[in-house]
């Protein structure tokens, strides 16, 4: 889980903000923990370790340097992954649907691909995503050496299975899985 951003649009550490009775970060950790044995949370280099929700197994990875972008954070997290697949989400995605995440993992196990993403409109979203950990590690390292910083570039370099919007919305009719909190007013959606 990527949690190393600066919250610049939010104005303060949004991952500690209360959302439906718990810190924003706790919601994303809980959803991932429903479908994953372990959750790796990537934080900024000097940030304190996040306090996980009670009962969640969380390991912390650190961005190598401040402000290097989400691809560098992802690479730091992937370095800690001990499984064949990595389910990646952002810490500011409080309404992830466990059913959608489980479907993404199922597609990743069955398809001959290196990543799985969700289609929204005419394109796919970079998060949440399921990545083949080895292919994603190698590709992310190559992209970072070329100065790339975006998750979209990573997915563009991998073989991706895209789950069409009607298919994943059958599991999450409101589309809440894609909610991400960028500004304080997003907490009220």
C-alpha positions as CSV (number, residue, x, y, z in Angstrom):
1,X,0.0,0.0,0.0
2,X,1.3,3.4,-1.0
3,X,1.2,5.8,1.9
4,X,4.3,8.0,1.3
5,X,2.7,11.0,-0.4
6,X,3.0,14.6,0.9
7,X,-0.8,15.3,1.1
8,X,-0.1,18.6,-0.6
9,X,-3.6,19.1,-1.9
10,X,-5.1,18.0,1.4
11,X,-3.0,20.4,3.5
12,X,-2.1,18.0,6.3
13,X,-1.5,14.3,6.8
14,X,-4.7,13.0,5.4
15,X,-4.0,9.3,6.3
16,X,-4.5,10.2,10.0
17,X,-7.8,12.1,9.3
18,X,-10.9,10.5,10.7
19,X,-13.1,8.8,8.2
20,X,-16.2,6.9,9.4
21,X,-14.8,6.4,12.9
22,X,-11.2,5.5,12.1
23,X,-8.1,7.0,10.5
24,X,-8.3,7.0,6.7
25,X,-5.3,4.7,6.4
26,X,-7.0,2.0,8.5
27,X,-9.8,1.5,6.0
28,X,-7.5,0.6,3.1
29,X,-5.4,-1.6,5.4
30,X,-8.4,-3.5,6.5
31,X,-9.7,-4.1,3.0
32,X,-6.4,-5.4,1.8
33,X,-6.1,-7.6,4.9
34,X,-9.4,-9.2,4.0
35,X,-7.8,-10.7,0.8
36,X,-4.0,-10.7,1.6
37,X,-2.0,-12.5,4.2
38,X,0.2,-9.5,4.7
39,X,0.1,-5.8,4.0
40,X,3.2,-3.8,3.3
41,X,2.7,0.0,3.9
42,X,5.2,2.2,2.1
43,X,5.9,5.5,3.9
44,X,8.1,8.6,3.3
45,X,11.7,8.3,4.4
46,X,11.4,10.2,7.7
47,X,7.8,9.4,8.5
48,X,7.0,7.5,11.7
49,X,5.7,4.0,11.3
50,X,2.0,4.1,10.8
51,X,-0.2,2.7,13.6
52,X,-2.2,-0.2,12.0
53,X,-5.7,-1.1,12.9
54,X,-5.9,-3.7,15.7
55,X,-5.3,-7.2,14.4
56,X,-3.8,-6.3,11.1
57,X,-0.4,-7.7,10.1
58,X,1.5,-4.8,8.6
59,X,5.1,-4.4,7.6
60,X,6.6,-1.0,6.8
61,X,8.8,-0.1,3.8
62,X,10.2,3.3,3.1
63,X,10.5,5.4,0.0
64,X,14.2,5.7,-0.8
65,X,14.0,9.5,-1.0
66,X,11.4,12.3,-0.5
67,X,9.3,13.3,-3.5
68,X,10.5,10.7,-6.0
69,X,6.9,9.8,-7.0
70,X,4.7,6.8,-6.7
71,X,6.8,4.5,-8.9
72,X,9.7,4.8,-6.5
73,X,7.4,4.1,-3.6
74,X,6.0,1.1,-5.4
75,X,9.5,-0.2,-6.0
76,X,10.3,0.1,-2.3
77,X,7.2,-1.9,-1.5
78,X,7.8,-4.5,-4.1
79,X,11.3,-5.1,-2.7
80,X,9.5,-6.3,0.5
81,X,6.9,-8.5,-1.2
82,X,7.4,-12.2,-0.5
83,X,4.6,-13.5,-2.7
84,X,4.2,-14.0,-6.5
85,X,1.4,-11.4,-6.7
86,X,1.2,-7.9,-5.1
87,X,-2.1,-6.2,-4.7
88,X,-1.4,-2.5,-4.7
89,X,-3.6,0.3,-3.5
90,X,-3.2,3.8,-2.0
91,X,-3.6,4.6,1.6
92,X,-6.2,7.2,0.7
93,X,-8.6,4.7,-0.9
94,X,-11.0,4.0,2.1
95,X,-13.8,2.3,0.2
96,X,-12.0,-0.6,-1.5
97,X,-14.3,-3.5,-2.1
98,X,-12.9,-6.8,-0.9
99,X,-15.0,-8.5,-3.5
100,X,-13.5,-6.4,-6.3
101,X,-10.0,-7.0,-4.9
102,X,-10.6,-10.8,-4.7
103,X,-11.8,-10.8,-8.4
104,X,-8.7,-8.9,-9.4
105,X,-6.5,-11.5,-7.7
106,X,-8.5,-14.3,-9.3
107,X,-8.0,-12.8,-12.8
108,X,-4.3,-12.4,-12.1
109,X,-4.0,-16.1,-11.1
110,X,-5.9,-17.3,-14.2
111,X,-4.7,-15.0,-17.0
112,X,-1.3,-15.0,-18.6
113,X,-0.6,-11.4,-17.7
114,X,1.8,-9.4,-15.5
115,X,-0.9,-7.0,-14.1
116,X,-4.6,-6.5,-13.6
117,X,-6.4,-3.2,-13.5
118,X,-9.9,-1.8,-13.4
119,X,-11.4,0.0,-16.4
120,X,-13.2,3.2,-15.7
121,X,-14.8,4.9,-18.7
122,X,-12.4,4.5,-21.7
123,X,-9.2,3.8,-19.8
124,X,-8.0,1.9,-16.8
125,X,-7.0,3.2,-13.4
126,X,-3.4,2.6,-12.1
127,X,-4.8,1.8,-8.6
128,X,-5.9,-0.6,-7.3
129,X,-3.8,-3.0,-9.3
130,X,-2.5,-6.6,-9.0
131,X,1.0,-7.0,-10.2
132,X,3.2,-10.0,-10.8
133,X,5.8,-9.1,-8.2
134,X,8.9,-10.2,-10.1
135,X,7.9,-8.6,-13.5
136,X,6.8,-5.4,-11.8
137,X,10.1,-5.1,-9.8
138,X,12.2,-5.5,-12.9
139,X,10.1,-3.2,-15.0
140,X,9.8,-0.6,-12.3
141,X,13.6,-0.6,-11.8
142,X,14.2,-0.1,-15.5
143,X,11.6,2.7,-15.7
144,X,13.1,4.5,-12.7
145,X,16.6,4.4,-14.3
146,X,15.0,6.2,-17.3
147,X,13.6,8.9,-15.0
148,X,10.0,7.7,-15.1
149,X,7.9,8.2,-12.0
150,X,4.3,7.2,-12.8
151,X,2.4,4.0,-12.1
152,X,0.6,4.4,-15.4
153,X,4.0,4.1,-17.1
154,X,4.6,0.8,-15.2
155,X,1.2,-0.6,-16.3
156,X,1.9,0.5,-19.8
157,X,5.1,-1.5,-19.9
158,X,3.4,-4.7,-18.5
159,X,0.9,-7.2,-20.0
160,X,-2.3,-6.0,-18.4
161,X,-5.7,-7.7,-18.1
162,X,-8.3,-5.1,-17.7
163,X,-11.5,-5.9,-15.9
164,X,-14.3,-4.0,-17.7
165,X,-16.4,-1.6,-15.6
166,X,-19.7,-3.5,-15.8
167,X,-17.9,-6.6,-14.5
168,X,-16.3,-5.0,-11.4
169,X,-19.3,-2.7,-10.8
170,X,-21.5,-5.8,-10.5
171,X,-19.4,-6.4,-7.3
172,X,-19.3,-2.7,-6.3
173,X,-22.4,-0.9,-7.9
174,X,-21.5,2.5,-6.5
175,X,-17.9,2.3,-7.8
176,X,-16.6,3.2,-4.3
177,X,-13.5,1.1,-4.9
178,X,-12.0,3.9,-6.9
179,X,-12.7,6.6,-4.4
180,X,-9.4,8.3,-3.4
181,X,-9.2,11.3,-1.0
182,X,-7.2,14.2,-2.2
183,X,-8.9,17.1,-0.5
184,X,-10.8,17.5,2.8
185,X,-14.1,17.7,1.0
186,X,-13.5,14.2,-0.4
187,X,-14.0,12.8,3.1
188,X,-17.7,13.7,2.8
189,X,-18.4,11.8,-0.5
